[in-house]
Amino acid sequence: MAPLTTQLPVNILPADGDVRYFGKVIPPKDSLRYLDALLNTIAWKSDEAIMFGKRIITKRAFAWYGDLDYAYTYSKITKRALPWTRELIELRDLVTSFCGVRFNSCLLNLYHTGEEGMAWHSDDEKMLKENAPIASFSLGAERKFCLKHRHTRETISLMLENGSLLEMKGSTQKNWWHCLPKSKKIGQPRINLTFRVMVDSK
């Protein structure tokens, strides 16, 4: 599978971070093939979070894969990584060819429709390697993605296309939040794969 582009995009943030949008990096037929494969082969589970002392079950589904059975804790819930699947290895290697980083894990989110989204947050958990890039690969429905500076509250938005790649690196997670707003107009699923670098505690 040959990538659509090898051009290095510019940083879309004005300061305090580095976010680069590569646009579509694989053809539509490959995007459709991977979307179908991941929908049917990934061990999807309903996501959970502890909020105000209560366990919340979300409509959004997740899955967690990696080189090792890494423990990943966010929203006070700990998850254990499963072994890579063939499709995930292929996509990891594709993303690595653009970002130049060997990612050792991938957190996947499945949004069944636009009525499922993600609130403002930063991926700055201690088990992630500090300032290491996070590569976000999108399959399925096109969705709006927003970034907001923690202090100035400046916001930046863009549409994440089917088969597209976005890279967040440097001090982005320390200075910017990001979110995926909900939209009742979207009825198709979207899978987001966020490739990460975990600190190997072993």
N, C-alpha and C positions, 0 to 999 in steps of 0.2 A: 504494500500500500504506500504509494508515493504521496507526500504532503503537497497541498495545493500551493503553498508559498514558503519561502525561506527568508523573506524580508523581515528585518527586525523592526518592530513597531516602536513608536515614541512613548515616553512616559505621559500618561494622561493626568497625573496629579500635579498641582501647581507647586507643592512643597511637602516636606516631611514624609516622604514615602515614594514608592516606585510601583506603578501598576501599568502593565502593558497588555493591550488587546490585539491579538494576532488575527482576529476574525476567523472565518471558516478555514480549517486546516485539512479537512478531508472532504471528498465529494459526497453529495447527497445520498447516493446509493450505499456508500459505506456507513454513513450516519444512520440510515434506516436499518442496515444489517446489524450494527452494534446495538442500537436501541432495542431491537427485537430480541437479540441474544441476551442482553443484560436483564430485560424484563422477565425472561424465562429461566435464567440460570443463576442469578444472584440470590443469596439467602436473605431476602428482604424481611425486616421486622418493623413493627410500629415503633417510632421513636418515643422516648420517655424523658421526662424532666421532673425535677423536684422544684416546685415553686410555692413559696410561702408555707413550706412544710408538707405540701400535698404532692402526690405522684400524679403527673399529668401524662396521658397517652395522646400523642398527636396523630392526625390523619397521615401526615407525611411519614414515609418509610425510610429506613436507613440500612446501610451495611458497612462493614469495616473489615478491610483486608490488608495484609502486609507480609513482609519477609519473615517476621516472627509473630508470636501471639501477643503483640504489644497490648498493654492496658491503656485505654484512652478514656479519660474522665472529663466530661463536660456536663453542665446542668446537674451536677451531683450524681450522675449515673456513670458507672464504669462499664466499658465494652472491651471485648477481647477480639483481636484481629484473627480472621480466617486466612487460610493459604490462598495465594493468587489463583485466579482462573485463567484460562488461555486468553480470553478476550481482554482481561484486565492487564495481563503482561504485554499484549500487543499495544494497548493504548498507553500504558506506562512508558514503553520504549518510544512511542511516537512523541509523547509530551517531553520526554528527556531530550530528544533530538532538537527540540525548539529551545528548551530552557537550559540545557547543558548541566543538569543536576540529576543525580541518581536518586530518585524518590524511593523510599522504602515502605510506603504505606498509602492507602487510599480510602477516604471516607466518601461513601456514595449517599446521595439523597434522592428519593423518588417523590416527585410532586405529581399527584394523579391528575390534577386540574389546576387552573389558576387560582382557585380558592384556597390553595395551600401555599404558604410562603415561609419566609424566615425573617424574624425580627432583627433589629440592629444588634450587632455583636462584633467582636474581634476574635480571631483565632490566635490567641496568645497564651494557651495553656502551657504549663511548665514542661510537659513531656515532649513538646515540639522544640526542635533545635532553634535557638534564638536567631532571628533575622533570616532564617532559611526561607527560600521561596515556597509559596503554595500555588500550585497550578490548577486552575479550575477549567474543566472540560465539560462542554454542554452537549446534550443530545435531546432531540425532541422539540417541544414547543419553544418558540422564541419568548424570552422573558426579560423584563426590565431589571437591571442591577444598579443599586445605588451605593454611593460612598459618602460618608459624612465625617468631617474633621472633628475630633474630640473637643477642641477648644474654640476654634473660629466658627464651627457649625456650617462651614461651607459645604455644599453638596454637589456631587457630580453623578450623572446617570448615563447609562448606555444600555443598548439592547444586546443580549447575548444570543447569538444565532445558533441554529442547529449545526453541530459539528465544529463549533468555535472553541478557541482557547484564550484564557485570560490568566496572566501571571501577576501575583502580588508578592513583592519582595522588599528587602531592606527594612526600614523602620515603619512600614505601612501599618502593621498590626498594632503598633504602639500608639500611633497618631490618628488612625482612621477606623471608623466603624463601617460595616457594610450590611446590606440587607437585600432580600428579594421580596418586593411588595406583592400583595395579592391582587388578582384581577379576575372578575367574574366573566370577562369576555373570552377567557382561554379555557377550552374544554379538553385539550390534548395533554398527555403526560410529558414531563421533562425529567431527565436524569442528569444530575450534576455530580461529576467525579472530581473530588479535590485531592490531588496527589500531594503528599506531605513528607517531611523528613522528621522521623521520630528519634529521640535520644535513646540509644540502646543502653538501658539500665543494667543489662547483663554483662 
